[in-house]
């Protein structure tokens, strides 16, 4: 490992020690105040993440006709592709069915990708954020100690990645 990599791991471990040390070195009143403030902020962020998830689900539900049309195009291109086996070896009919398969499958796939790539990207980021926010909010030691634990996990992951 290089010195920069070791220093980065050390920074993550120092951050973990500071965040987890809040539980031990602060007075109970100060710790309770910080934890309640952090939990109220986390709840606001969680509400925003949840609204993003519900908006994405509404977006997918609003695109049902586009999904249906793309499915019809893909099924039609599949049937046209398998129709090639049963027609005679004429060049014009073969070219027509190949063109039909290419156009219909391309349009169908592009229609589905235009819906599902933004939706899955949003859902993927929001669900990971939701998991981390729930972990921070439900931790019995408080959000700061939970954030310290996450910093410690990141330092372990970095050490493993740098060694492999």
Residue pairs with C-beta under 8 A, 6 or more apart in sequence:
1 162
1 163
5 158
5 162
8 158
9 155
9 158
9 159
9 162
12 151
12 152
12 154
12 155
12 158
13 151
13 152
13 155
15 148
15 151
16 148
16 149
16 151
16 152
16 155
17 148
18 148
19 144
19 145
19 147
19 148
19 151
20 141
20 144
20 145
20 148
20 149
20 152
21 148
22 31
22 34
22 142
22 144
22 145
22 148
23 31
23 141
23 142
23 144
23 145
26 34
31 142
34 142
34 144
35 142
35 143
35 144
38 136
38 142
38 143
38 144
39 137
39 143
42 133
42 136
42 137
42 143
43 137
45 129
45 133
46 130
46 133
46 134
46 137
49 126
49 129
49 130
49 133
50 130
52 122
52 126
53 122
53 123
53 126
53 127
53 130
56 119
56 122
56 123
56 126
59 118
59 119
60 115
60 119
63 115
66 111
66 115
67 111
67 112
67 115
69 111
70 107
70 108
70 109
70 111
70 112
71 108
72 108
73 104
73 105
73 107
73 108
73 111
74 104
74 105
74 108
74 109
74 112
76 100
76 104
77 100
77 101
77 102
77 103
77 104
77 105
77 108
78 105
80 97
80 100
80 101
80 104
81 97
81 101
83 97
84 94
84 97
84 98
87 93
87 94
87 97
132 150
135 146
135 150
136 143
136 146
136 147
136 150
137 143
139 145
139 146
139 149
